[in-house]
Amino acid sequence: MKKLFLVLAAATLSFGAAYAQEANDEAAAQQAPVEQVVDAPAEEADAEEAELQGEPMHFALLKKFLEGGWGWMLLPLVCLILGMAIAVERILFLALSKINTKKFIARVEEILNTDGVEAAKEYCRNTRGPVASIFYQGLMRYDQGLESVEKAVVSYGSVKQGEMESGLSWISLCIALAPSLGFMGTVVGMIQAFDDIQAQATISPAVVAGGIKVALLTTMLGLIAAVILQIFFNYILAQIEAQVVKMEDSSITLIDMLTAYNKR
């Protein structure tokens, strides 16, 4: 949470610096002498094209951000930052939970057959991941019978699945909020355009361009945020499904393993 506040503070300072720079540029332009040029529109277009080509990418993106109105552009951006923070945390959590399941099961079976249940239980307790946790919970209840082992494995498997899915509802909320907030900025931009038309008592591209630009930029940012978060959301779901399948297969293997050990 502290890192998030630092990121937001840095972004706010960057926006303020960009605003100050833009204000200084406008003041300098007003103080500079104006020369009469015959073909002014053509020269302005060439100057604007040269300026865009010479700008760094991050400055151009920041400029578009400010042109869309930082108040409305900030809301979808916050949704994107929060959603990405949760998504990265989930990806790291799932990556650290992965183990070589086949190698782990073979090792547990070897320890169980040579050293007994207690040694296998100790090995599972010192191994990370949901599969090892399920094995440990099952072995903990071996003395209560295989039926208790099966119930413990099923129950604890649901618990581990819930832990892996923790936070996904917040990513889903950010996916839904980002385009909605962008569309809200679109409505505000269109209202601004109609207010400009009413104030000028005329319809022309110059009058409505500012409001329409705000509307399009906020919509674009909201959709971009939703698309990025949706990709990460589906990737996380795919990783969780793969882990759940491994957990179910391993649970069946554990029951078969203990059944064979019980017959010795």
ROSE-974893 format. One record per residue: residue number from 1; residue in three letters; x, y, z of N, C-alpha, C, CB in turn. Coordinates in steps of 0.05 Angstrom, whole numbers, plus 5000, padded with zeros to 4 digits. Glycine has a CB too. Layout:
# ROSE-974893
<senu NUM "ALA" <X Y Z> <X Y Z> <X Y Z> <X Y Z>>
...
//
This chain:
# ROSE-974893
<senu 1 "MET" <5016 4976 5000> <5000 5000 5000> <5017 5025 5000> <4981 5000 5024>>
<senu 2 "LYS" <5040 5025 5015> <5058 5048 5015> <5069 5053 4988> <5080 5044 5036>>
<senu 3 "LYS" <5077 5031 4974> <5088 5034 4947> <5068 5046 4928> <5098 5006 4936>>
<senu 4 "LEU" <5042 5039 4932> <5021 5050 4914> <5018 5079 4919> <4995 5036 4920>>
<senu 5 "PHE" <5019 5088 4944> <5017 5117 4950> <5041 5132 4938> <5016 5122 4980>>
<senu 6 "LEU" <5065 5120 4939> <5088 5133 4928> <5085 5135 4897> <5113 5117 4934>>
<senu 7 "VAL" <5074 5115 4884> <5070 5116 4855> <5051 5138 4848> <5060 5089 4845>>
<senu 8 "LEU" <5028 5140 4864> <5009 5160 4858> <5020 5188 4863> <4984 5156 4875>>
<senu 9 "ALA" <5036 5191 4884> <5048 5217 4890> <5068 5225 4867> <5063 5216 4917>>
<senu 10 "ALA" <5083 5206 4858> <5102 5212 4836> <5087 5220 4811> <5120 5188 4830>>
<senu 11 "ALA" <5065 5206 4805> <5049 5212 4782> <5037 5240 4784> <5026 5192 4778>>
<senu 12 "THR" <5027 5248 4808> <5016 5275 4812> <5037 5296 4808> <5005 5277 4840>>
<senu 13 "LEU" <5062 5291 4819> <5084 5311 4814> <5091 5313 4785> <5108 5303 4830>>
<senu 14 "SER" <5090 5291 4770> <5096 5292 4742> <5075 5308 4727> <5097 5263 4730>>
<senu 15 "PHE" <5050 5304 4734> <5029 5319 4721> <5032 5349 4727> <5001 5309 4730>>
<senu 16 "GLY" <5038 5356 4752> <5042 5384 4759> <5065 5396 4744> <5047 5387 4789>>
<senu 17 "ALA" <5087 5381 4741> <5109 5392 4726> <5102 5396 4696> <5133 5373 4728>>
<senu 18 "ALA" <5087 5377 4686> <5078 5380 4658> <5060 5404 4654> <5064 5355 4648>>
<senu 19 "TYR" <5042 5409 4674> <5025 5432 4673> <5042 5458 4673> <5005 5432 4696>>
<senu 20 "ALA" <5061 5459 4691> <5078 5483 4694> <5094 5488 4668> <5098 5480 4717>>
<senu 21 "GLN" <5104 5466 4656> <5119 5469 4631> <5101 5479 4609> <5131 5443 4623>>
<senu 22 "GLU" <5076 5468 4608> <5058 5477 4587> <5050 5506 4591> <5032 5460 4588>>
<senu 23 "ALA" <5046 5515 4616> <5040 5543 4622> <5063 5562 4614> <5033 5547 4651>>
<senu 24 "ASN" <5087 5553 4619> <5111 5570 4612> <5113 5572 4581> <5136 5558 4623>>
<senu 25 "ASP" <5108 5549 4568> <5109 5550 4538> <5088 5569 4527> <5105 5522 4527>>
<senu 26 "GLU" <5064 5569 4539> <5043 5587 4529> <5050 5616 4534> <5016 5580 4542>>
<senu 27 "ALA" <5061 5622 4558> <5069 5649 4564> <5091 5659 4545> <5079 5651 4593>>
<senu 28 "ALA" <5111 5642 4539> <5132 5649 4521> <5121 5654 4493> <5154 5628 4520>>
<senu 29 "ALA" <5102 5638 4485> <5091 5641 4458> <5075 5667 4456> <5072 5618 4452>>
<senu 30 "GLN" <5062 5676 4478> <5047 5701 4477> <5065 5725 4477> <5028 5703 4501>>
<senu 31 "GLN" <5089 5723 4490> <5107 5746 4491> <5124 5748 4465> <5126 5743 4515>>
<senu 32 "ALA" <5127 5727 4450> <5143 5727 4426> <5129 5744 4405> <5149 5699 4416>>
<senu 33 "PRO" <5144 5758 4388> <5132 5774 4367> <5119 5756 4346> <5152 5792 4353>>
<senu 34 "VAL" <5096 5765 4336> <5081 5750 4316> <5088 5760 4289> <5051 5752 4322>>
<senu 35 "GLU" <5097 5743 4271> <5104 5750 4244> <5081 5744 4225> <5130 5736 4235>>
<senu 36 "GLN" <5076 5761 4206> <5056 5757 4186> <5066 5737 4165> <5047 5783 4173>>
<senu 37 "VAL" <5052 5715 4162> <5060 5695 4143> <5037 5690 4125> <5069 5669 4158>>
<senu 38 "VAL" <5042 5686 4099> <5021 5681 4080> <5009 5654 4083> <5031 5685 4051>>
<senu 39 "ASP" <5025 5634 4086> <5016 5606 4088> <5018 5596 4117> <5031 5587 4068>>
<senu 40 "ALA" <5004 5608 4136> <5006 5601 4164> <4997 5573 4170> <4991 5621 4180>>
<senu 41 "PRO" <4974 5564 4160> <4964 5537 4167> <4984 5515 4160> <4938 5531 4154>>
<senu 42 "ALA" <4997 5518 4136> <5016 5498 4128> <5041 5497 4146> <5025 5503 4099>>
<senu 43 "GLU" <5050 5521 4154> <5073 5522 4172> <5066 5511 4200> <5083 5551 4174>>
<senu 44 "GLU" <5042 5517 4209> <5034 5506 4235> <5033 5475 4235> <5007 5517 4244>>
<senu 45 "ALA" <5022 5464 4213> <5021 5435 4211> <5048 5423 4210> <5005 5427 4186>>
<senu 46 "ASP" <5067 5436 4195> <5094 5425 4194> <5108 5426 4222> <5111 5440 4174>>
<senu 47 "ALA" <5103 5449 4236> <5115 5452 4262> <5104 5431 4282> <5110 5480 4273>>
<senu 48 "GLU" <5078 5426 4281> <5066 5407 4299> <5076 5379 4293> <5035 5407 4296>>
<senu 49 "GLU" <5079 5372 4267> <5089 5345 4260> <5118 5342 4269> <5088 5341 4229>>
<senu 50 "ALA" <5134 5363 4266> <5162 5361 4275> <5164 5359 4305> <5178 5386 4265>>
<senu 51 "GLU" <5145 5372 4319> <5145 5371 4349> <5138 5343 4358> <5126 5391 4360>>
<senu 52 "LEU" <5118 5330 4345> <5110 5303 4353> <5132 5283 4347> <5085 5295 4338>>
<senu 53 "GLN" <5147 5287 4325> <5168 5268 4318> <5192 5271 4337> <5178 5273 4290>>
<senu 54 "GLY" <5196 5295 4348> <5219 5300 4366> <5213 5294 4395> <5228 5327 4363>>
<senu 55 "GLU" <5188 5290 4403> <5181 5285 4431> <5187 5256 4439> <5151 5292 4436>>
<senu 56 "PRO" <5196 5252 4463> <5198 5225 4473> <5170 5213 4477> <5213 5224 4500>>
<senu 57 "MET" <5169 5186 4476> <5143 5172 4478> <5129 5178 4504> <5147 5142 4474>>
<senu 58 "HIS" <5143 5178 4526> <5130 5182 4552> <5119 5210 4554> <5149 5177 4575>>
<senu 59 "PHE" <5133 5230 4542> <5123 5257 4544> <5098 5261 4526> <5145 5277 4535>>
<senu 60 "ALA" <5098 5247 4503> <5075 5248 4485> <5051 5236 4499> <5081 5234 4459>>
<senu 61 "LEU" <5055 5213 4513> <5033 5200 4527> <5023 5218 4550> <5041 5173 4538>>
<senu 62 "LEU" <5041 5231 4564> <5033 5249 4586> <5017 5273 4575> <5057 5258 4601>>
<senu 63 "LYS" <5026 5282 4551> <5012 5305 4539> <4983 5297 4532> <5027 5315 4514>>
<senu 64 "LYS" <4980 5273 4520> <4953 5264 4514> <4936 5260 4539> <4954 5238 4498>>
<senu 65 "PHE" <4950 5251 4560> <4936 5247 4586> <4925 5273 4596> <4955 5235 4607>>
<senu 66 "LEU" <4940 5294 4594> <4932 5321 4603> <4911 5333 4585> <4955 5339 4606>>
<senu 67 "GLU" <4913 5327 4559> <4893 5337 4541> <4865 5325 4546> <4902 5332 4512>>
<senu 68 "GLY" <4865 5300 4555> <4840 5287 4561> <4828 5296 4587> <4844 5257 4562>>
<senu 69 "GLY" <4841 5313 4602> <4831 5322 4628> <4841 5303 4650> <4800 5324 4628>>
<senu 70 "TRP" <4860 5312 4666> <4873 5294 4685> <4853 5283 4705> <4896 5308 4699>>
<senu 71 "GLY" <4832 5298 4712> <4813 5289 4732> <4798 5264 4723> <4793 5311 4737>>
<senu 72 "TRP" <4790 5263 4697> <4775 5240 4687> <4794 5218 4677> <4756 5248 4665>>
<senu 73 "MET" <4818 5226 4667> <4837 5206 4658> <4850 5191 4682> <4859 5219 4641>>
<senu 74 "LEU" <4851 5204 4705> <4864 5192 4728> <4848 5168 4739> <4868 5212 4750>>
<senu 75 "LEU" <4822 5169 4736> <4805 5148 4748> <4810 5121 4734> <4776 5155 4746>>
<senu 76 "PRO" <4809 5119 4707> <4816 5093 4694> <4845 5085 4699> <4811 5095 4665>>
<senu 77 "LEU" <4863 5105 4701> <4891 5098 4706> <4894 5086 4734> <4908 5123 4704>>
<senu 78 "VAL" <4880 5096 4754> <4881 5084 4781> <4871 5056 4780> <4865 5101 4801>>
<senu 79 "CYS" <4849 5051 4766> <4838 5024 4763> <4859 5005 4750> <4813 5023 4746>>
<senu 80 "LEU" <4873 5015 4730> <4894 4999 4717> <4917 4993 4736> <4905 5014 4692>>
<senu 81 "ILE" <4926 5013 4752> <4948 5009 4770> <4940 4989 4792> <4957 5035 4782>>
<senu 82 "LEU" <4917 4992 4804> <4908 4974 4825> <4905 4946 4815> <4882 4984 4838>>
<senu 83 "GLY" <4891 4944 4791> <4887 4917 4780> <4913 4903 4773> <4870 4919 4755>>
<senu 84 "MET" <4933 4918 4762> <4958 4906 4755> <4974 4898 4780> <4975 4926 4739>>
<senu 85 "ALA" <4972 4914 4802> <4986 4907 4827> <4975 4881 4838> <4982 4929 4848>>
<senu 86 "ILE" <4949 4877 4838> <4937 4852 4847> <4944 4829 4829> <4906 4855 4850>>
<senu 87 "ALA" <4944 4834 4802> <4950 4813 4783> <4979 4804 4786> <4945 4823 4755>>
<senu 88 "VAL" <4997 4822 4789> <5026 4815 4792> <5030 4799 4818> <5044 4840 4792>>
<senu 89 "GLU" <5016 4807 4839> <5018 4792 4865> <5008 4764 4862> <5003 4807 4887>>
<senu 90 "ARG" <4985 4760 4848> <4974 4734 4843> <4992 4717 4826> <4946 4736 4830>>
<senu 91 "ILE" <5004 4729 4806> <5022 4713 4788> <5046 4704 4803> <5031 4731 4764>>
<senu 92 "LEU" <5058 4721 4820> <5081 4713 4836> <5073 4692 4856> <5092 4738 4851>>
<senu 93 "PHE" <5049 4694 4868> <5040 4674 4888> <5037 4647 4874> <5013 4683 4900>>
<senu 94 "LEU" <5025 4646 4851> <5021 4621 4837> <5048 4610 4827> <5002 4625 4813>>
<senu 95 "ALA" <5066 4627 4819> <5092 4618 4809> <5108 4605 4832> <5108 4640 4797>>
<senu 96 "LEU" <5106 4617 4856> <5120 4605 4879> <5107 4580 4890> <5122 4626 4901>>
<senu 97 "SER" <5082 4575 4882> <5068 4552 4891> <5073 4527 4874> <5038 4557 4891>>
<senu 98 "LYS" <5086 4531 4851> <5090 4509 4832> <5114 4492 4841> <5095 4519 4804>>
<senu 99 "ILE" <5110 4465 4839> <5132 4446 4844> <5130 4424 4823> <5130 4434 4873>>
<senu 100 "ASN" <5150 4408 4822> <5150 4385 4804> <5133 4363 4818> <5179 4374 4798>>
<senu 101 "THR" <5107 4362 4810> <5088 4344 4824> <5096 4315 4822> <5060 4348 4813>>
<senu 102 "LYS" <5104 4306 4798> <5111 4278 4795> <5135 4270 4812> <5117 4272 4766>>
<senu 103 "LYS" <5155 4287 4813> <5179 4282 4829> <5171 4282 4859> <5200 4303 4823>>
<senu 104 "PHE" <5154 4301 4867> <5145 4302 4895> <5130 4277 4903> <5128 4327 4899>>
<senu 105 "ILE" <5111 4268 4887> <5096 4245 4893> <5113 4220 4895> <5073 4240 4873>>
<senu 106 "ALA" <5132 4217 4876> <5150 4194 4877> <5167 4195 4902> <5168 4194 4852>>
<senu 107 "ARG" <5176 4219 4911> <5192 4220 4935> <5176 4214 4960> <5204 4249 4937>>
<senu 108 "VAL" <5151 4223 4961> <5134 4217 4984> <5129 4187 4986> <5107 4232 4982>>
<senu 109 "GLU" <5123 4175 4963> <5119 4146 4963> <5143 4131 4972> <5110 4136 4935>>
<senu 110 "GLU" <5167 4140 4963> <5191 4127 4972> <5196 4129 5002> <5215 4138 4957>>
<senu 111 "ILE" <5192 4153 5013> <5195 4157 5041> <5175 4142 5057> <5194 4187 5048>>
<senu 112 "LEU" <5150 4141 5047> <5129 4127 5061> <5135 4097 5063> <5102 4131 5047>>
<senu 113 "ASN" <5145 4086 5042> <5151 4057 5042> <5176 4050 5058> <5154 4047 5013>>
<senu 114 "THR" <5194 4068 5060> <5219 4062 5074> <5219 4071 5103> <5242 4075 5059>>
<senu 115 "ASP" <5209 4095 5108> <5211 4107 5135> <5184 4111 5149> <5224 4134 5133>>
<senu 116 "GLY" <5162 4107 5135> <5137 4108 5149> <5122 4135 5145> <5140 4103 5177>>
<senu 117 "VAL" <5099 4137 5158> <5081 4160 5155> <5093 4185 5167> <5055 4154 5168>>
<senu 118 "GLU" <5106 4183 5190> <5117 4207 5203> <5138 4221 5186> <5128 4200 5230>>
<senu 119 "ALA" <5155 4205 5174> <5177 4216 5157> <5164 4229 5132> <5197 4195 5149>>
<senu 120 "ALA" <5144 4216 5120> <5131 4228 5097> <5117 4254 5105> <5111 4208 5085>>
<senu 121 "LYS" <5105 4254 5128> <5091 4278 5138> <5111 4301 5141> <5077 4273 5165>>
<senu 122 "GLU" <5134 4295 5152> <5155 4316 5156> <5165 4327 5129> <5178 4305 5172>>
<senu 123 "TYR" <5168 4309 5110> <5177 4318 5083> <5156 4336 5070> <5182 4294 5065>>
<senu 124 "CYS" <5130 4329 5073> <5109 4346 5061> <5108 4373 5075> <5082 4331 5063>>
<senu 125 "ARG" <5112 4374 5101> <5111 4399 5116> <5133 4418 5108> <5112 4394 5146>>
<senu 126 "ASN" <5156 4407 5099> <5178 4424 5091> <5179 4430 5062> <5204 4411 5099>>
<senu 127 "THR" <5158 4423 5047> <5156 4428 5019> <5134 4449 5013> <5150 4402 5003>>
<senu 128 "ARG" <5140 4468 4996> <5121 4489 4991> <5100 4480 4971> <5135 4515 4981>>
<senu 129 "GLY" <5078 4495 4968> <5058 4490 4948> <5033 4477 4959> <5070 4473 4927>>
<senu 130 "PRO" <5011 4480 4945> <4985 4469 4954> <4985 4438 4954> <4963 4479 4937>>
<senu 131 "VAL" <4998 4426 4935> <4998 4397 4934> <5011 4385 4959> <5013 4387 4909>>
<senu 132 "ALA" <5034 4397 4967> <5047 4387 4991> <5030 4392 5016> <5074 4401 4995>>
<senu 133 "SER" <5016 4415 5017> <4998 4420 5040> <4976 4400 5042> <4987 4449 5038>>
<senu 134 "ILE" <4964 4393 5018> <4943 4373 5018> <4953 4346 5027> <4930 4371 4990>>
<senu 135 "PHE" <4976 4338 5018> <4988 4313 5027> <4993 4313 5057> <5015 4308 5012>>
<senu 136 "TYR" <5002 4336 5068> <5008 4337 5096> <4982 4334 5112> <5021 4364 5103>>
<senu 137 "GLN" <4961 4348 5104> <4935 4346 5118> <4924 4317 5116> <4915 4365 5106>>
<senu 138 "GLY" <4928 4304 5094> <4918 4276 5092> <4934 4257 5109> <4920 4267 5063>>
<senu 139 "LEU" <4960 4261 5110> <4977 4243 5127> <4972 4248 5157> <5006 4247 5120>>
<senu 140 "MET" <4964 4273 5163> <4959 4280 5191> <4935 4263 5202> <4952 4309 5194>>
<senu 141 "ARG" <4917 4255 5185> <4893 4240 5193> <4894 4211 5185> <4868 4253 5182>>
<senu 142 "TYR" <4918 4201 5180> <4920 4173 5171> <4911 4154 5193> <4949 4166 5163>>
<senu 143 "ASP" <4917 4161 5218> <4910 4143 5240> <4880 4143 5245> <4924 4152 5265>>
<senu 144 "GLN" <4865 4161 5233> <4836 4162 5236> <4821 4146 5215> <4826 4190 5236>>
<senu 145 "GLY" <4836 4135 5196> <4824 4119 5174> <4824 4133 5148> <4795 4112 5182>>
<senu 146 "LEU" <4822 4118 5126> <4823 4129 5099> <4800 4147 5093> <4825 4106 5079>>
<senu 147 "GLU" <4777 4142 5105> <4754 4159 5100> <4759 4188 5111> <4729 4148 5113>>
<senu 148 "SER" <4771 4189 5134> <4779 4216 5145> <4800 4229 5128> <4788 4213 5174>>
<senu 149 "VAL" <4818 4213 5118> <4839 4224 5100> <4826 4236 5075> <4859 4203 5092>>
<senu 150 "GLU" <4807 4222 5064> <4794 4232 5039> <4778 4258 5045> <4775 4211 5028>>
<senu 151 "LYS" <4764 4259 5067> <4749 4283 5074> <4768 4307 5078> <4732 4279 5098>>
<senu 152 "ALA" <4790 4302 5092> <4809 4323 5097> <4822 4334 5071> <4831 4313 5116>>
<senu 153 "VAL" <4828 4315 5053> <4840 4323 5028> <4821 4341 5012> <4848 4298 5011>>
<senu 154 "VAL" <4795 4332 5011> <4775 4348 4995> <4771 4375 5008> <4748 4332 4994>>
<senu 155 "SER" <4768 4376 5034> <4763 4401 5048> <4786 4421 5045> <4757 4396 5077>>
<senu 156 "TYR" <4810 4410 5049> <4833 4428 5048> <4840 4436 5019> <4858 4414 5061>>
<senu 157 "GLY" <4832 4419 5000> <4835 4427 4972> <4818 4451 4966> <4828 4404 4954>>
<senu 158 "SER" <4794 4452 4976> <4777 4475 4972> <4789 4500 4985> <4749 4470 4983>>
<senu 159 "VAL" <4801 4497 5008> <4813 4520 5022> <4836 4531 5005> <4824 4511 5050>>
<senu 160 "LYS" <4853 4513 4995> <4876 4522 4979> <4867 4535 4953> <4895 4499 4972>>
<senu 161 "GLN" <4845 4525 4941> <4835 4537 4917> <4825 4565 4923> <4812 4520 4905>>
<senu 162 "GLY" <4811 4568 4946> <4802 4595 4954> <4826 4614 4958> <4786 4594 4979>>
<senu 163 "GLU" <4848 4605 4969> <4871 4622 4972> <4883 4630 4945> <4893 4607 4989>>
<senu 164 "MET" <4883 4613 4926> <4894 4620 4900> <4876 4640 4885> <4897 4595 4883>>
<senu 165 "GLU" <4850 4639 4890> <4831 4657 4877> <4827 4683 4892> <4804 4643 4874>>
<senu 166 "SER" <4841 4686 4915> <4839 4711 4930> <4848 4735 4914> <4855 4708 4957>>
<senu 167 "GLY" <4831 4756 4914> <4838 4781 4900> <4828 4782 4872> <4867 4784 4900>>
<senu 168 "LEU" <4819 4760 4860> <4809 4761 4833> <4784 4778 4830> <4804 4733 4823>>
<senu 169 "SER" <4768 4779 4851> <4743 4795 4849> <4750 4825 4846> <4726 4790 4874>>
<senu 170 "TRP" <4773 4833 4858> <4781 4861 4856> <4791 4867 4827> <4802 4868 4876>>
<senu 171 "ILE" <4805 4848 4815> <4813 4852 4787> <4788 4854 4769> <4831 4829 4778>>
<senu 172 "SER" <4769 4836 4774> <4744 4837 4759> <4730 4864 4763> <4725 4814 4767>>
<senu 173 "LEU" <4730 4875 4787> <4718 4901 4792> <4733 4923 4776> <4719 4908 4822>>
<senu 174 "CYS" <4759 4922 4775> <4774 4942 4760> <4769 4940 4730> <4804 4939 4765>>
<senu 175 "ILE" <4765 4915 4720> <4759 4911 4692> <4732 4924 4685> <4758 4881 4685>>
<senu 176 "ALA" <4713 4922 4703> <4686 4933 4698> <4687 4964 4702> <4666 4921 4717>>
<senu 177 "LEU" <4702 4973 4722> <4702 5002 4728> <4717 5019 4708> <4714 5007 4755>>
<senu 178 "ALA" <4739 5009 4697> <4756 5025 4680> <4741 5035 4655> <4780 5009 4670>>
<senu 179 "PRO" <4727 5018 4639> <4713 5030 4616> <4689 5046 4625> <4703 5007 4598>>
<senu 180 "SER" <4676 5039 4647> <4653 5055 4657> <4662 5083 4664> <4640 5041 4681>>
<senu 181 "LEU" <4684 5086 4678> <4695 5112 4684> <4703 5127 4659> <4718 5110 4704>>
<senu 182 "GLY" <4714 5112 4639> <4721 5125 4614> <4697 5135 4599> <4736 5105 4596>>
<senu 183 "PHE" <4675 5120 4599> <4650 5129 4587> <4639 5153 4602> <4630 5106 4586>>
<senu 184 "MET" <4642 5154 4628> <4633 5177 4643> <4648 5202 4634> <4637 5172 4673>>
<senu 185 "GLY" <4674 5199 4630> <4690 5221 4619> <4680 5229 4591> <4719 5215 4618>>
<senu 186 "THR" <4672 5209 4576> <4661 5214 4549> <4636 5232 4551> <4654 5188 4534>>
<senu 187 "VAL" <4618 5225 4569> <4594 5241 4573> <4601 5270 4581> <4576 5228 4594>>
<senu 188 "VAL" <4620 5272 4599> <4629 5299 4607> <4640 5315 4584> <4650 5297 4630>>
<senu 189 "GLY" <4656 5301 4567> <4668 5315 4544> <4646 5324 4524> <4687 5296 4530>>
<senu 190 "MET" <4626 5307 4520> <4604 5315 4501> <4588 5338 4513> <4586 5291 4495>>
<senu 191 "ILE" <4584 5338 4539> <4570 5360 4552> <4586 5386 4548> <4565 5355 4581>>
<senu 192 "GLN" <4612 5383 4551> <4629 5407 4547> <4628 5417 4518> <4658 5400 4554>>
<senu 193 "ALA" <4627 5398 4499> <4624 5406 4471> <4598 5421 4466> <4626 5382 4453>>
<senu 194 "PHE" <4576 5412 4477> <4550 5425 4473> <4550 5452 4488> <4527 5408 4483>>
<senu 195 "ASP" <4563 5454 4511> <4565 5479 4525> <4580 5500 4508> <4578 5476 4552>>
<senu 196 "ASP" <4601 5491 4494> <4617 5508 4477> <4600 5518 4453> <4642 5495 4467>>
<senu 197 "ILE" <4584 5499 4443> <4567 5507 4420> <4546 5528 4429> <4552 5482 4409>>
<senu 198 "GLN" <4535 5524 4453> <4516 5543 4464> <4528 5570 4469> <4503 5532 4489>>
<senu 199 "ALA" <4553 5570 4480> <4566 5595 4486> <4574 5610 4461> <4591 5590 4503>>
<senu 200 "GLN" <4582 5596 4440> <4591 5609 4415> <4568 5614 4396> <4612 5592 4402>>
<senu 201 "ALA" <4545 5601 4401> <4521 5603 4384> <4527 5595 4355> <4511 5632 4384>>
<senu 202 "THR" <4546 5576 4352> <4552 5566 4325> <4564 5538 4327> <4572 5585 4310>>
<senu 203 "ILE" <4563 5523 4305> <4574 5496 4305> <4597 5497 4285> <4553 5475 4297>>
<senu 204 "SER" <4621 5491 4295> <4644 5489 4278> <4664 5469 4291> <4658 5517 4274>>
<senu 205 "PRO" <4682 5457 4276> <4701 5438 4287> <4718 5451 4309> <4720 5428 4266>>
<senu 206 "ALA" <4725 5476 4306> <4742 5489 4326> <4727 5492 4353> <4750 5517 4317>>
<senu 207 "VAL" <4701 5495 4352> <4686 5499 4377> <4683 5473 4393> <4658 5510 4371>>
<senu 208 "VAL" <4678 5451 4379> <4672 5425 4392> <4696 5407 4394> <4650 5411 4377>>
<senu 209 "ALA" <4719 5415 4383> <4742 5397 4383> <4752 5390 4411> <4765 5409 4367>>
<senu 210 "GLY" <4753 5410 4429> <4763 5405 4456> <4746 5384 4471> <4764 5430 4471>>
<senu 211 "GLY" <4719 5388 4470> <4702 5369 4484> <4703 5341 4473> <4674 5379 4484>>
<senu 212 "ILE" <4704 5339 4446> <4705 5313 4433> <4731 5299 4439> <4700 5316 4403>>
<senu 213 "LYS" <4753 5314 4440> <4779 5302 4447> <4779 5290 4475> <4801 5323 4444>>
<senu 214 "VAL" <4767 5305 4494> <4765 5295 4521> <4749 5269 4521> <4752 5315 4540>>
<senu 215 "ALA" <4726 5268 4506> <4709 5245 4505> <4724 5221 4494> <4684 5250 4489>>
<senu 216 "LEU" <4739 5224 4472> <4752 5202 4459> <4776 5192 4476> <4761 5210 4431>>
<senu 217 "LEU" <4791 5210 4487> <4815 5202 4502> <4807 5186 4528> <4832 5226 4510>>
<senu 218 "THR" <4787 5195 4542> <4778 5181 4566> <4767 5153 4560> <4757 5197 4581>>
<senu 219 "THR" <4752 5152 4538> <4742 5125 4529> <4765 5107 4522> <4723 5128 4505>>
<senu 220 "MET" <4784 5117 4507> <4807 5101 4498> <4823 5090 4522> <4826 5117 4480>>
<senu 221 "LEU" <4828 5107 4542> <4843 5098 4565> <4828 5077 4581> <4851 5122 4583>>
<senu 222 "GLY" <4802 5081 4584> <4786 5061 4599> <4785 5034 4585> <4757 5071 4602>>
<senu 223 "LEU" <4783 5034 4558> <4783 5009 4544> <4810 4995 4544> <4775 5014 4515>>
<senu 224 "ILE" <4832 5011 4542> <4859 5000 4543> <4863 4987 4570> <4880 5022 4538>>
<senu 225 "ALA" <4855 5000 4592> <4859 4989 4619> <4843 4963 4622> <4849 5009 4640>>
<senu 226 "ALA" <4818 4962 4611> <4802 4938 4614> <4814 4915 4598> <4773 4944 4604>>
<senu 227 "VAL" <4824 4921 4574> <4836 4900 4557> <4861 4888 4571> <4843 4911 4529>>
<senu 228 "ILE" <4878 4905 4581> <4903 4895 4594> <4896 4878 4618> <4921 4919 4602>>
<senu 229 "LEU" <4878 4888 4635> <4870 4873 4659> <4856 4847 4652> <4853 4890 4677>>
<senu 230 "GLN" <4840 4847 4631> <4826 4822 4623> <4846 4801 4614> <4806 4828 4600>>
<senu 231 "ILE" <4867 4808 4600> <4888 4789 4592> <4901 4776 4617> <4909 4803 4574>>
<senu 232 "PHE" <4909 4793 4636> <4922 4783 4660> <4902 4766 4676> <4933 4806 4677>>
<senu 233 "PHE" <4877 4774 4677> <4856 4759 4692> <4853 4731 4681> <4829 4774 4692>>
<senu 234 "ASN" <4851 4729 4655> <4848 4703 4642> <4873 4686 4646> <4841 4706 4613>>
<senu 235 "TYR" <4896 4698 4645> <4921 4683 4649> <4922 4671 4677> <4945 4701 4644>>
<senu 236 "ILE" <4914 4688 4697> <4913 4678 4725> <4893 4655 4728> <4907 4701 4744>>
<senu 237 "LEU" <4870 4658 4716> <4850 4637 4718> <4860 4611 4706> <4824 4645 4703>>
<senu 238 "ALA" <4874 4613 4683> <4886 4589 4671> <4906 4576 4689> <4899 4596 4644>>
<senu 239 "GLN" <4923 4592 4702> <4943 4581 4721> <4929 4567 4745> <4962 4603 4731>>
<senu 240 "ILE" <4908 4579 4755> <4893 4567 4777> <4880 4541 4769> <4872 4587 4788>>
<senu 241 "GLU" <4868 4540 4746> <4856 4515 4736> <4876 4493 4734> <4842 4520 4709>>
<senu 242 "ALA" <4900 4500 4723> <4921 4479 4721> <4930 4469 4748> <4945 4491 4706>>
<senu 243 "GLN" <4932 4488 4768> <4939 4479 4795> <4918 4462 4807> <4944 4504 4813>>
<senu 244 "VAL" <4892 4468 4803> <4870 4453 4814> <4870 4425 4803> <4843 4467 4809>>
<senu 245 "VAL" <4875 4422 4777> <4876 4395 4765> <4898 4379 4777> <4880 4398 4734>>
<senu 246 "LYS" <4921 4391 4782> <4943 4377 4795> <4936 4369 4823> <4969 4394 4795>>
<senu 247 "MET" <4922 4386 4837> <4914 4380 4865> <4895 4356 4865> <4901 4405 4878>>
<senu 248 "GLU" <4876 4356 4847> <4857 4334 4846> <4870 4307 4839> <4835 4340 4826>>
<senu 249 "ASP" <4888 4308 4819> <4902 4283 4812> <4920 4273 4835> <4919 4288 4786>>
<senu 250 "SER" <4933 4292 4848> <4951 4285 4870> <4935 4273 4893> <4967 4309 4879>>
<senu 251 "SER" <4911 4284 4898> <4894 4274 4920> <4886 4245 4915> <4869 4291 4923>>
<senu 252 "ILE" <4879 4239 4891> <4872 4211 4884> <4897 4193 4888> <4862 4209 4855>>
<senu 253 "THR" <4920 4203 4879> <4944 4187 4882> <4951 4182 4911> <4968 4201 4868>>
<senu 254 "LEU" <4946 4202 4928> <4951 4199 4957> <4933 4178 4969> <4947 4226 4972>>
<senu 255 "ILE" <4908 4178 4962> <4889 4157 4973> <4898 4129 4964> <4860 4163 4963>>
<senu 256 "ASP" <4906 4127 4939> <4915 4101 4929> <4941 4092 4943> <4919 4101 4898>>
<senu 257 "MET" <4958 4112 4947> <4983 4106 4960> <4979 4096 4989> <5001 4131 4960>>
<senu 258 "LEU" <4962 4110 5004> <4957 4102 5032> <4941 4076 5033> <4941 4124 5046>>
<senu 259 "THR" <4924 4071 5013> <4910 4045 5013> <4930 4022 5009> <4889 4044 4990>>
<senu 260 "ALA" <4949 4026 4991> <4969 4005 4987> <4987 4002 5011> <4986 4011 4962>>
<senu 261 "TYR" <4993 4024 5024> <5010 4023 5048> <4995 4009 5071> <5019 4051 5057>>
<senu 262 "ASN" <4969 4013 5073> <4953 4002 5094> <4951 3971 5092> <4925 4014 5094>>
<senu 263 "LYS" <4954 3961 5067> <4952 3932 5063> <4978 3917 5069> <4944 3927 5035>>
<senu 264 "ARG" <4999 3932 5075> <5025 3918 5080> <5024 3903 5106> <5047 3939 5080>>
//
